[in-house]
Amino acid sequence: TEAELLSIIINTGTRKFTAYQIAQNLLDKFGTVYELQGKTLEEVMEIEGIGAVKATQIAAVFELCRRIIIHMERES
């Protein structure tokens, strides 16, 4: 699921929330990973358990995906 994939990226939870719960909170706020992908670090950090490092990790995954898509489009 999207929550499971995000929880792998998030990696660790907090005393209050597991990584999976944090991922689910992200999806509850933003809807889907597609809707999450354009959000600023500050918007993502509004979720309890998401600090600058985790928000940056999530953004990095989206950036890698974007670059892969660009590369694939150039090849076709």
Helices and strands as residue ranges (DSSP letters): H 2-10, H 19-30, H 33-36, H 41-44, H 52-75
